[in-house]
């Protein structure tokens, strides 16, 4: 953990609800880039929680979506894009394509 927080990072996960009332997926960046809290994330139901300093996507939104996987991945990708773009990260050094199974 000490090594991780010595560099920029984008983190995401699931919280079952204790502490702020609803089960939700979350995403944050550290250090938080300027204007990150004002970033417009997708899907529209995602919002920035100023007390937690992270973006929230309620579990109920994902659960009720016609394609829950797509809804969640849209949120996760959008949060990463905001962190990487606003933080001016060297994306070519950070990103790679996962191999496609069977190829």
Biotite code that builds the C-alpha atoms (Angstrom):
import biotite.structure as struc

atoms = struc.array([
    struc.Atom([0.000, 0.000, 0.000], chain_id="A", res_id=1, res_name="UNK", atom_name="CA", element="C"),
    struc.Atom([2.824, 2.402, 0.817], chain_id="A", res_id=2, res_name="UNK", atom_name="CA", element="C"),
    struc.Atom([4.373, 1.834, -2.608], chain_id="A", res_id=3, res_name="UNK", atom_name="CA", element="C"),
    struc.Atom([1.032, 2.222, -4.363], chain_id="A", res_id=4, res_name="UNK", atom_name="CA", element="C"),
    struc.Atom([0.287, 5.587, -2.804], chain_id="A", res_id=5, res_name="UNK", atom_name="CA", element="C"),
    struc.Atom([3.740, 6.890, -3.726], chain_id="A", res_id=6, res_name="UNK", atom_name="CA", element="C"),
    struc.Atom([2.501, 7.184, -7.344], chain_id="A", res_id=7, res_name="UNK", atom_name="CA", element="C"),
    struc.Atom([-0.679, 8.259, -9.108], chain_id="A", res_id=8, res_name="UNK", atom_name="CA", element="C"),
    struc.Atom([-3.416, 5.683, -8.993], chain_id="A", res_id=9, res_name="UNK", atom_name="CA", element="C"),
    struc.Atom([-6.989, 5.053, -9.961], chain_id="A", res_id=10, res_name="UNK", atom_name="CA", element="C"),
    struc.Atom([-8.841, 2.758, -7.594], chain_id="A", res_id=11, res_name="UNK", atom_name="CA", element="C"),
    struc.Atom([-12.318, 1.261, -7.675], chain_id="A", res_id=12, res_name="UNK", atom_name="CA", element="C"),
    struc.Atom([-14.334, -1.234, -5.722], chain_id="A", res_id=13, res_name="UNK", atom_name="CA", element="C"),
    struc.Atom([-17.598, -2.192, -4.082], chain_id="A", res_id=14, res_name="UNK", atom_name="CA", element="C"),
    struc.Atom([-18.907, -1.048, -0.714], chain_id="A", res_id=15, res_name="UNK", atom_name="CA", element="C"),
    struc.Atom([-21.830, -2.955, 0.888], chain_id="A", res_id=16, res_name="UNK", atom_name="CA", element="C"),
    struc.Atom([-23.447, 0.136, 2.354], chain_id="A", res_id=17, res_name="UNK", atom_name="CA", element="C"),
    struc.Atom([-22.264, 0.709, 5.898], chain_id="A", res_id=18, res_name="UNK", atom_name="CA", element="C"),
    struc.Atom([-21.202, 4.286, 6.425], chain_id="A", res_id=19, res_name="UNK", atom_name="CA", element="C"),
    struc.Atom([-23.130, 6.117, 3.769], chain_id="A", res_id=20, res_name="UNK", atom_name="CA", element="C"),
    struc.Atom([-26.341, 4.203, 3.518], chain_id="A", res_id=21, res_name="UNK", atom_name="CA", element="C"),
    struc.Atom([-26.387, 2.406, 0.196], chain_id="A", res_id=22, res_name="UNK", atom_name="CA", element="C"),
    struc.Atom([-24.493, -0.402, -1.457], chain_id="A", res_id=23, res_name="UNK", atom_name="CA", element="C"),
    struc.Atom([-22.426, 1.123, -4.222], chain_id="A", res_id=24, res_name="UNK", atom_name="CA", element="C"),
    struc.Atom([-19.469, 0.893, -6.522], chain_id="A", res_id=25, res_name="UNK", atom_name="CA", element="C"),
    struc.Atom([-16.868, 3.604, -5.988], chain_id="A", res_id=26, res_name="UNK", atom_name="CA", element="C"),
    struc.Atom([-13.919, 5.080, -7.842], chain_id="A", res_id=27, res_name="UNK", atom_name="CA", element="C"),
    struc.Atom([-11.275, 7.577, -6.827], chain_id="A", res_id=28, res_name="UNK", atom_name="CA", element="C"),
    struc.Atom([-7.901, 8.927, -7.900], chain_id="A", res_id=29, res_name="UNK", atom_name="CA", element="C"),
    struc.Atom([-4.868, 9.621, -5.748], chain_id="A", res_id=30, res_name="UNK", atom_name="CA", element="C"),
    struc.Atom([-3.607, 12.206, -5.690], chain_id="A", res_id=31, res_name="UNK", atom_name="CA", element="C"),
    struc.Atom([-6.852, 13.687, -6.828], chain_id="A", res_id=32, res_name="UNK", atom_name="CA", element="C"),
    struc.Atom([-6.253, 15.733, -9.999], chain_id="A", res_id=33, res_name="UNK", atom_name="CA", element="C"),
    struc.Atom([-7.508, 19.297, -10.165], chain_id="A", res_id=34, res_name="UNK", atom_name="CA", element="C"),
    struc.Atom([-11.181, 19.411, -11.212], chain_id="A", res_id=35, res_name="UNK", atom_name="CA", element="C"),
    struc.Atom([-11.609, 15.653, -10.720], chain_id="A", res_id=36, res_name="UNK", atom_name="CA", element="C"),
    struc.Atom([-14.633, 16.252, -8.496], chain_id="A", res_id=37, res_name="UNK", atom_name="CA", element="C"),
    struc.Atom([-16.229, 18.249, -11.312], chain_id="A", res_id=38, res_name="UNK", atom_name="CA", element="C"),
    struc.Atom([-15.629, 15.592, -13.961], chain_id="A", res_id=39, res_name="UNK", atom_name="CA", element="C"),
    struc.Atom([-18.671, 14.364, -15.808], chain_id="A", res_id=40, res_name="UNK", atom_name="CA", element="C"),
    struc.Atom([-18.690, 10.595, -15.464], chain_id="A", res_id=41, res_name="UNK", atom_name="CA", element="C"),
    struc.Atom([-20.880, 8.048, -17.172], chain_id="A", res_id=42, res_name="UNK", atom_name="CA", element="C"),
    struc.Atom([-23.432, 6.697, -16.626], chain_id="A", res_id=43, res_name="UNK", atom_name="CA", element="C"),
    struc.Atom([-25.600, 9.652, -15.660], chain_id="A", res_id=44, res_name="UNK", atom_name="CA", element="C"),
    struc.Atom([-26.446, 8.072, -12.291], chain_id="A", res_id=45, res_name="UNK", atom_name="CA", element="C"),
    struc.Atom([-22.819, 8.328, -11.116], chain_id="A", res_id=46, res_name="UNK", atom_name="CA", element="C"),
    struc.Atom([-22.104, 11.203, -8.764], chain_id="A", res_id=47, res_name="UNK", atom_name="CA", element="C"),
    struc.Atom([-19.259, 12.674, -6.757], chain_id="A", res_id=48, res_name="UNK", atom_name="CA", element="C"),
    struc.Atom([-19.558, 12.280, -2.976], chain_id="A", res_id=49, res_name="UNK", atom_name="CA", element="C"),
    struc.Atom([-17.687, 15.240, -1.511], chain_id="A", res_id=50, res_name="UNK", atom_name="CA", element="C"),
    struc.Atom([-17.344, 13.759, 1.996], chain_id="A", res_id=51, res_name="UNK", atom_name="CA", element="C"),
    struc.Atom([-15.809, 10.531, 0.678], chain_id="A", res_id=52, res_name="UNK", atom_name="CA", element="C"),
    struc.Atom([-13.908, 12.298, -2.133], chain_id="A", res_id=53, res_name="UNK", atom_name="CA", element="C"),
    struc.Atom([-14.878, 9.627, -4.628], chain_id="A", res_id=54, res_name="UNK", atom_name="CA", element="C"),
    struc.Atom([-17.382, 8.883, -7.340], chain_id="A", res_id=55, res_name="UNK", atom_name="CA", element="C"),
    struc.Atom([-20.314, 6.650, -6.471], chain_id="A", res_id=56, res_name="UNK", atom_name="CA", element="C"),
    struc.Atom([-22.530, 4.456, -8.639], chain_id="A", res_id=57, res_name="UNK", atom_name="CA", element="C"),
    struc.Atom([-25.349, 2.951, -6.557], chain_id="A", res_id=58, res_name="UNK", atom_name="CA", element="C"),
    struc.Atom([-25.576, -0.827, -6.698], chain_id="A", res_id=59, res_name="UNK", atom_name="CA", element="C"),
    struc.Atom([-29.301, -0.561, -7.394], chain_id="A", res_id=60, res_name="UNK", atom_name="CA", element="C"),
    struc.Atom([-28.529, 1.271, -10.660], chain_id="A", res_id=61, res_name="UNK", atom_name="CA", element="C"),
    struc.Atom([-26.254, -1.547, -11.809], chain_id="A", res_id=62, res_name="UNK", atom_name="CA", element="C"),
    struc.Atom([-28.598, -4.269, -10.571], chain_id="A", res_id=63, res_name="UNK", atom_name="CA", element="C"),
    struc.Atom([-31.596, -2.873, -12.454], chain_id="A", res_id=64, res_name="UNK", atom_name="CA", element="C"),
    struc.Atom([-29.752, -2.134, -15.710], chain_id="A", res_id=65, res_name="UNK", atom_name="CA", element="C"),
    struc.Atom([-30.608, -4.195, -18.826], chain_id="A", res_id=66, res_name="UNK", atom_name="CA", element="C"),
    struc.Atom([-26.864, -4.923, -19.126], chain_id="A", res_id=67, res_name="UNK", atom_name="CA", element="C"),
    struc.Atom([-25.327, -4.652, -15.624], chain_id="A", res_id=68, res_name="UNK", atom_name="CA", element="C"),
    struc.Atom([-21.822, -5.507, -16.829], chain_id="A", res_id=69, res_name="UNK", atom_name="CA", element="C"),
    struc.Atom([-21.898, -2.723, -19.400], chain_id="A", res_id=70, res_name="UNK", atom_name="CA", element="C"),
    struc.Atom([-23.291, -0.232, -16.867], chain_id="A", res_id=71, res_name="UNK", atom_name="CA", element="C"),
    struc.Atom([-20.508, -1.001, -14.378], chain_id="A", res_id=72, res_name="UNK", atom_name="CA", element="C"),
    struc.Atom([-17.709, -1.046, -16.980], chain_id="A", res_id=73, res_name="UNK", atom_name="CA", element="C"),
    struc.Atom([-18.912, 2.296, -18.337], chain_id="A", res_id=74, res_name="UNK", atom_name="CA", element="C"),
    struc.Atom([-18.560, 3.759, -14.837], chain_id="A", res_id=75, res_name="UNK", atom_name="CA", element="C"),
    struc.Atom([-15.147, 2.219, -14.203], chain_id="A", res_id=76, res_name="UNK", atom_name="CA", element="C"),
    struc.Atom([-13.742, 3.272, -17.565], chain_id="A", res_id=77, res_name="UNK", atom_name="CA", element="C"),
    struc.Atom([-15.173, 6.766, -17.231], chain_id="A", res_id=78, res_name="UNK", atom_name="CA", element="C"),
    struc.Atom([-13.614, 7.211, -13.777], chain_id="A", res_id=79, res_name="UNK", atom_name="CA", element="C"),
    struc.Atom([-10.231, 6.018, -15.033], chain_id="A", res_id=80, res_name="UNK", atom_name="CA", element="C"),
    struc.Atom([-10.416, 8.311, -18.083], chain_id="A", res_id=81, res_name="UNK", atom_name="CA", element="C"),
    struc.Atom([-11.157, 11.298, -15.846], chain_id="A", res_id=82, res_name="UNK", atom_name="CA", element="C"),
    struc.Atom([-8.239, 10.512, -13.530], chain_id="A", res_id=83, res_name="UNK", atom_name="CA", element="C"),
    struc.Atom([-5.762, 9.824, -16.333], chain_id="A", res_id=84, res_name="UNK", atom_name="CA", element="C"),
    struc.Atom([-6.748, 12.794, -18.497], chain_id="A", res_id=85, res_name="UNK", atom_name="CA", element="C"),
    struc.Atom([-7.047, 15.364, -15.714], chain_id="A", res_id=86, res_name="UNK", atom_name="CA", element="C"),
    struc.Atom([-3.894, 14.058, -14.028], chain_id="A", res_id=87, res_name="UNK", atom_name="CA", element="C"),
    struc.Atom([-1.983, 14.186, -17.323], chain_id="A", res_id=88, res_name="UNK", atom_name="CA", element="C"),
    struc.Atom([-0.760, 10.628, -16.768], chain_id="A", res_id=89, res_name="UNK", atom_name="CA", element="C"),
    struc.Atom([1.655, 8.997, -19.211], chain_id="A", res_id=90, res_name="UNK", atom_name="CA", element="C"),
    struc.Atom([-0.979, 6.618, -20.507], chain_id="A", res_id=91, res_name="UNK", atom_name="CA", element="C"),
    struc.Atom([1.289, 4.923, -23.042], chain_id="A", res_id=92, res_name="UNK", atom_name="CA", element="C"),
    struc.Atom([3.484, 3.783, -20.150], chain_id="A", res_id=93, res_name="UNK", atom_name="CA", element="C"),
    struc.Atom([0.503, 2.625, -18.070], chain_id="A", res_id=94, res_name="UNK", atom_name="CA", element="C"),
    struc.Atom([-1.905, 0.944, -20.440], chain_id="A", res_id=95, res_name="UNK", atom_name="CA", element="C"),
    struc.Atom([-1.782, -2.316, -22.369], chain_id="A", res_id=96, res_name="UNK", atom_name="CA", element="C"),
    struc.Atom([-4.251, -4.522, -24.160], chain_id="A", res_id=97, res_name="UNK", atom_name="CA", element="C"),
    struc.Atom([-5.204, -7.725, -22.408], chain_id="A", res_id=98, res_name="UNK", atom_name="CA", element="C"),
    struc.Atom([-4.769, -10.773, -24.602], chain_id="A", res_id=99, res_name="UNK", atom_name="CA", element="C"),
    struc.Atom([-7.943, -12.107, -26.141], chain_id="A", res_id=100, res_name="UNK", atom_name="CA", element="C"),
    struc.Atom([-8.640, -15.665, -24.889], chain_id="A", res_id=101, res_name="UNK", atom_name="CA", element="C"),
    struc.Atom([-8.259, -18.242, -27.645], chain_id="A", res_id=102, res_name="UNK", atom_name="CA", element="C"),
    struc.Atom([-5.925, -16.103, -29.762], chain_id="A", res_id=103, res_name="UNK", atom_name="CA", element="C"),
])
